[in-house]
Amino acid sequence: MSEPKPLSANEGIKTRSNYLRGTIAEGLSDLSTGSLSEDDQQLIKFHGSYQQDDRDLRPDRRKHRLEKAYSFMLRIRVPGGVATPGQWLATDAIADTYANGTIKLTTRQAFQLHGIIKSNLKRTMKAINAAAMDTIAACGDVNRNVMCNPNPHLSSVHAAALKTAQDISAHLTPSTRAYHEIWLDGEKVETSEKEEVEPIYGKTYLPRKFKITIAIPPSNDVDVFANCLSFIAIVENDELVGYNVAVGGGMGMTHGNEATFPRLADVIGYCAAGRAVDVAEKVLMVQRDYGDRTDRKHSRLKYTVNDHGPDWFLAQLNKYLGYNLEPAKPYVFTDNGDRFGWVEDEVGNFHYTLFVEGGRVLDSASSPMRTGLREIAKIHDGDFRLTANQNLIIANISAKKRSEVEALLEKHGMALSHERNALRLSSIACVALPTCALALAEAERYLPDVLTELEETIEEAGLRHDSITIRMTGCPNGCGRPFISEIGFVGRGPDRYNLYLGGGHAGQRLSKLYRQDVASSDIRDTLAPVLQHYAKERNDGEHFGDFVIRTGYVAATLQGNDFHHNLKPEAVRDAP
């Protein structure tokens, strides 16, 4: 009988942490360094922060024998992606006071702040809390920000789905008082008198991160099949009656390791709307008890489902629930993009979707966007909705306020933000360099240049208004969900990318590797002929991802086990 595998190092860190406290408080007080200890760098993720450094500055600082330019990224949870104007203004002020003066809208509908130095970290946390927001569980081996697609044109149904997202988020937030003790000067728990407990997570929390989304068909902008657990809304007679339940999706992989792969979630059943929180809890608990805690590269829920099978997982889930999920109900997804510009809903409110390239809210010479949004927030009587595509909806604008909002959009160069080609409007990029420690190549800073290089091809081919999802990430962790986009670039090294093609336009199919180690200087020449071929020979209504499979550029990848396989070298074709 083989010896059991040792647990991963992170399991020991969690066990010793006293429910996520570690020595974070002591480390914050040590101003001789801008860094925290290695163990605390892992624990601080559970509090919504990553320690980073500016990699652009590393060579010069090393030359002068200086410590790395350490700073911290903070991720503010926005359950369902809906924030008030007051919360927007607070985030904007915090970005100036403590961060680098910009706001990053993430692909998980969260606010992200960069460049916070250690001595300001606690002050920043307090300012976030004062705005009725928090960062707890925005990172770490716990359930993260619960997503819900915005659907401004379905506001009555969206309200019900948003409440589900917020209820799930609140229910699955860790119970430990460590966050309040460390950051908000809360009263310390005397664990010697009464042992603290985590009723859902237990002392070692989950094997890895856990992601939940809610989508209202026909829009799949939150990419339900790329997440650990998703709820697909079933609407009857304009009422949200329940959800199909999908489990086992995930994007990350490791270059050169075929045991790692992205995976699409399996739809395993249906639950009434009132049972969604219970189902979320029990899915999480199955993963807590059966997920792999020995190998963090194999510890996501997608591998638990893949190893045991969706039928096994459903049987376990039903045991934990004490009742059975019903059979899944019919649904249809048609796209996963945003609806730009103005939309009026059934009660007479207006919604404006603003294109935010790379999700980075800042002031530029052509568009002082951050200033403009600040001015809008001051007079806005509705809310802001962060989309999963890194864009922003100025939502629920009353009829009497629309003209004021329009004037501010015009004044600050945002009125025509969506007057771009559809390829650019369908783009996503992760942060990557210079701050992400995992990045192998550029993404946010480089994808706009790629799109500019392709603009002539797009215009000449008559594809200006054709939506083709294109995503770029600096590493294969897949934060920008490149493995389900129709065109995906994944960093391999400095100025080099793997090019993937063939993802589903509605996020329902994985992509396949088309070219490996493409130099950044060769991206246009590699991709332009394929786009031109698509423009000339596509069928009516045929999406780009479907076309490249039909014409033999890549094979269809319907599940993660096939991601690295079923594509012989001779099957890869060049554009004519």
MIROKOL-618336 format. One record per residue (C-alpha): x, y, z. Coordinates in steps of 0.2 Angstrom, whole numbers, plus 5000, padded with zeros to 4 digits. Layout:
REM residues N
XYZ;...
END
This chain:
REM residues 576
500050005000;500750174995;501150305007;499950455007;500550604999;501150755010;500050905011;500551055001;501451185011;499951305010;498951185021;500251195035;500251385033;498351385035;498351265050;499651375059;498851535055;497551545070;496151575057;497151685045;497951795058;499751725056;500951865061;500151995049;499952125062;501752115068;502352125050;501352285047;502252365061;504052325055;504452465044;506252415041;505552325025;504152355013;503852165013;502952035024;503551865028;503251725016;501951645026;501051805029;501151845010;500051685008;498851735022;498551915016;497751845001;496251795011;496151975017;496052024999;497852084995;499352024986;501152084989;501952134973;503452234967;503752344951;504652224940;505152374928;506152444943;507052274948;508652294938;509052474944;508652434962;509652274961;511152374954;511052494969;510752354981;509052414986;507552304991;506352274978;505052414976;503652324986;501852374986;500152294988;498752264977;497052264985;495452194978;493752264984;492352144983;490752204974;489552054975;488552054959;489552194952;488352334958;489152484967;488352644973;488852814967;489552844985;490652684984;491252744967;491752914974;492652824989;493552704978;494152854967;494752954982;495652804989;496552774972;497252944974;497652954992;498452784994;498652694977;499352734960;497952854955;497052724944;495552594946;495652424938;493952344934;494252164935;493552014925;492651964942;491752124944;492852194958;493852354960;495752334961;496952454967;498852444964;500352524972;499852534990;501452535001;501452435017;501352585029;499752635020;498952465019;497952475035;497352655032;496752595015;495752455022;494952565035;494452685021;493652545011;492652485026;492052665029;491252655012;490252505017;491452385006;492752265011;494152155003;493952005014;493951835004;494251934988;495751814986;496351654995;495751484996;493951534999;492451584989;492851744980;491751884973;490151814967;489751874950;488051914942;487851974924;487152154923;485752144911;485052324912;483752274899;483052144911;483152244927;481652154936;482451984934;484152054937;483652114954;483151944959;484751864953;485852004961;485051964978;485451784976;487251834972;487351954987;486551824998;487751684993;489251804995;488651855013;488351675018;490051605011;491151745019;492351675031;491751695050;493551725057;493751895066;495551905060;495052035046;494252155059;495552135072;497052165060;496352305049;494852385058;495552375076;494152255081;494152175098;495252025098;494551845101;495251765116;495451595108;496151515125;494451545132;493351485117;493951405102;493551495086;492651405072;492351415054;490651335052;490751305033;492651315029;493451225044;495151275050;496051245033;494751325022;494751265004;496051174994;496151314982;495151464976;493251444973;492251554960;490451574958;489351664944;487551694940;486951714922;485351764915;485151694897;485351734883;486851834890;488351734896;489551884899;490051804916;490651644907;489751524918;490651374911;492351444916;491951444935;491851324949;490051344952;488751434941;486851464942;485951484926;484351584928;482751504922;481451634919;479551594917;478251724913;479551864917;479951784934;481551704940;480951534946;482551444949;484351394942;485151264933;486751214942;488451194933;490051134942;491851104938;492451244927;494051334928;495351414917;497151394924;498451274917;500351264917;501451274902;502151104898;501151004911;499750914902;499050854918;498451034920;497051104908;495651224907;493951144909;492151184905;490851164919;489551024918;487651064920;487150934933;485350984938;484151124943;483651204960;482251314965;482751494967;482551494986;483851344987;485251424978;486151484994;486051305001;486651224985;488151344985;488651305002;488451114999;489451114983;490851214992;490851085006;490950934994;492551024987;493151055005;493050875009;493650794993;494750924984;496550884982;497650964996;499250884991;499550964974;498951144972;499051124953;497750984955;496651064969;495351164960;493551094959;493751064940;494950924944;493850854958;492350844945;493550784931;494350644942;492750574949;491450624936;489950734936;488750594941;489850554956;489850734961;487950754959;487750604970;488850674984;488050844982;486250764984;486950675000;487550845008;485950935003;484750795010;483750814994;484050784975;484250924962;482950914949;483350884930;484151034921;482951144912;483151214894;484151374891;485051464877;486551574877;486951674862;488451784867;489551844881;489852024876;489252184883;487852294875;488652464873;487852634873;486152684879;484752554884;483052604891;482252474903;480352434905;480152564919;480952704910;482652714917;484152724906;485852634906;487452684898;488852554895;490552624893;492052544885;493552534897;495052474888;495852344899;494752394913;495952534918;495052684923;496252834922;496353004914;497153014897;497453164885;495953114874;494853054888;494953114906;493852964910;494152954929;493753134931;492253114921;491552964931;491953064947;490853204941;489453084935;489552994952;489253164961;487553184952;487053004948;485452944956;485652764951;487052644952;488652584944;488852404937;490452324934;490452204919;491352034918;492152104902;493052244912;491752384906;490652494916;488752524916;488152684922;486452614927;484752664932;484952844927;483252924929;482453014914;482753184923;484553154925;484953074908;485353244900;486553294914;487453124912;487553144893;488353314895;489653244907;490053104895;490253224881;491353344891;492553214896;492753124879;491652964884;490152994874;490852894859;491852774869;491052624860;491352694843;492752574840;492852414830;492052264838;493652164840;494252304852;492652304861;492652124863;494452124871;495052074889;496752094896;497452044913;498652164922;500252054919;501852164919;502452254929;501652204945;500952024943;502351904950;501651764939;501751864922;502851794909;502351924896;501452094894;499552094893;498552254898;499952364892;500152274875;498452214869;497952384863;499452394852;499052224844;497252284841;497952444833;499052334822;497552234816;496452384813;496852394795;496552214792;494852224801;494352374791;494852304774;494052144777;492452224782;492452154800;492252324809;490552274816;490852084819;491152044837;492551914839;493151884857;494951914859;495951904876;497751914882;498551854898;500251864904;500351684910;499351524908;498351554925;496951624914;496351764924;495651844908;494851684903;495851664886;495451484884;493651504880;493951654869;493851644850;495651714849;496751694864;498551754868;499451674883;501151734888;502551614886;504051724889;504651904886;503751964869;503151784866;501451704866;500451544863;499051584851;497351494854;495951484842;494151414841;493351464858;491451474858;490751644855;489551624869;490851544880;490251364877;491851284870;493651284874;494951354862;496451254855;498251294852;498551354835;500351424836;501651414849;502951544854;502351674842;503451824844;502551994847;503252064831;502451914821;500651924829;499852034815;500651924801;500051764809;498251814813;497851934799;497751794785;496551694796;495451854798;495451884780;494951704776;493551714788;492851874780;492851794763;492251624766;491151624782;489351564781;487951674786;487951714804;489451604807;490551654822;492451664820;492751524833;491551404823;492351454806;494151414811;493551234817;492451204801;493951254790;495251154799;496351284808;496051194824;495051044831;493551074842;493851064861;492351014870;493150974887;494750994896;495350814893;495550854875;496351024877;498150964874;497650824862;496650774847;497650884836;499050804825;500350924818;499750894800;497950944805;498551124809;498251224793;498951384787;497851524780;497651514761;
END
